[in-house]
Amino acid sequence: MLPVPARVEVSAVVASPEYFQRHPMPRVPRDLRGLPCIRFRFSSGLYYRWEFERDGEEVLVEAEGPLTLNDQGLMVDAALAGVGLAYVFEAQVKQLLEEGRLVCVLEDWCPAYAGFFLYYPSRRQLPTALRAFLDFVKAPA
């Protein structure tokens, strides 16, 4: 099996500037306790625990909040609306951060991930659809 090279993904904790007019900015992961967060639920029903890491210290946070979603795009929309803090991939909110529509916090605690990998049996005789998909995934963002 051959892996498709992965892009590095970085997580981000974001909220709207209006949110921070009503709530304090968290400086460390434990500051998230008591703050409204937008939770993510997997299709299995399990909630995603927010992952943080700095200087070898790993912290998992069971986020609490008024809204639970299973779609990161909707989480970004809710963060823009001031509902709470959202834990998403930074690439997904890059433009919103640059425009000042969202604010990123806990940046020094947000880990980078190796990205996604796709394993497939061989480069020989690849079906056309799989070849097209691999070319799409490998294309620069």
C-alpha positions in Angstrom: 0.0 0.0 0.0 1.3 3.4 -0.9 0.3 6.5 1.2 -0.7 9.8 -0.4 1.5 12.6 1.1 -0.4 14.5 3.6 -0.7 18.2 4.2 0.0 19.5 7.7 -3.2 20.6 9.4 -3.4 22.9 12.4 -6.3 23.1 14.8 -7.7 26.5 15.9 -10.0 27.7 18.7 -12.0 30.6 17.3 -14.8 32.9 18.2 -16.2 36.2 17.0 -15.0 39.5 18.3 -18.5 40.1 19.7 -18.2 36.9 21.7 -15.1 38.3 23.5 -17.0 41.4 24.4 -19.1 39.2 26.6 -16.6 36.5 27.7 -12.9 36.5 28.7 -10.3 35.2 26.3 -8.9 31.8 27.5 -5.2 31.8 28.0 -4.7 28.1 28.8 -7.0 25.2 28.1 -8.4 25.0 31.7 -9.8 28.5 31.1 -12.4 26.9 28.7 -14.3 25.6 31.8 -17.5 27.6 32.1 -17.2 29.2 28.7 -19.8 28.5 26.0 -18.3 26.2 23.4 -19.7 24.7 20.3 -19.3 21.0 20.6 -18.7 18.4 17.9 -20.5 15.1 17.9 -19.4 12.1 15.8 -22.0 10.0 14.0 -21.3 7.4 16.7 -22.8 9.8 19.2 -19.5 10.4 21.0 -18.4 14.0 21.6 -15.0 15.2 20.4 -12.7 16.1 23.2 -10.6 19.2 22.3 -6.9 18.3 22.1 -4.2 20.6 23.2 -0.4 20.2 23.5 2.5 22.5 24.4 6.0 21.7 25.5 5.2 18.0 25.7 2.1 18.5 27.9 -1.1 17.1 26.4 -4.5 18.3 27.6 -7.9 17.0 26.6 -10.9 19.2 27.3 -14.5 18.1 27.4 -16.0 21.2 25.9 -19.4 22.4 27.3 -21.8 24.7 25.6 -25.2 25.6 24.3 -24.8 24.0 20.9 -23.7 20.6 19.5 -23.1 20.0 15.8 -21.7 17.4 13.5 -20.5 19.7 10.7 -17.4 22.0 11.0 -18.9 24.4 8.5 -21.9 24.9 10.7 -19.6 25.3 13.7 -17.8 28.1 11.9 -21.2 29.8 11.2 -22.2 29.5 14.8 -18.9 31.0 15.9 -19.4 33.9 13.5 -22.9 34.4 15.1 -21.3 34.7 18.6 -22.7 31.4 19.9 -19.4 30.2 21.4 -15.9 29.0 20.8 -15.3 26.5 18.0 -12.5 24.0 17.6 -11.9 23.6 13.9 -9.0 23.3 11.3 -7.2 26.6 10.9 -7.3 26.3 7.1 -11.1 26.4 7.2 -11.1 29.8 8.9 -7.9 31.4 7.6 -9.7 34.0 5.5 -12.2 34.8 8.3 -9.2 35.3 10.7 -7.5 37.6 8.2 -10.7 39.6 7.8 -11.0 40.0 11.6 -14.4 38.3 11.6 -13.0 35.6 13.9 -10.4 35.7 16.6 -8.1 32.8 17.3 -7.1 31.9 20.9 -4.9 29.3 22.5 -2.7 29.3 19.4 0.4 28.1 21.3 -1.6 25.1 22.6 -3.2 24.0 19.3 -1.4 21.0 17.8 -0.5 20.4 14.2 -1.6 17.1 12.7 0.1 15.2 9.9 -3.1 15.5 7.9 -5.0 12.7 6.2 -3.6 9.7 4.5 -5.1 7.5 1.8 -3.7 4.0 1.3 -4.2 2.1 -1.9 -2.7 -1.2 -3.2 -0.5 -0.2 -6.0 0.2 2.4 -8.7 -0.2 -0.2 -11.4 -3.5 -0.4 -13.2 -5.3 2.2 -11.1 -8.9 2.7 -12.0 -9.4 6.0 -13.7 -11.7 7.4 -11.0 -9.1 6.6 -8.3 -6.3 8.2 -10.4 -8.4 11.3 -10.8 -9.2 11.4 -7.0 -5.5 11.0 -6.1 -4.5 13.8 -8.5 -7.2 16.0 -6.9 -6.0 15.2 -3.3 -2.3 15.8 -4.2 -3.0 19.1 -5.9 -1.7 22.2 -3.9 -4.4 24.0 -2.0 
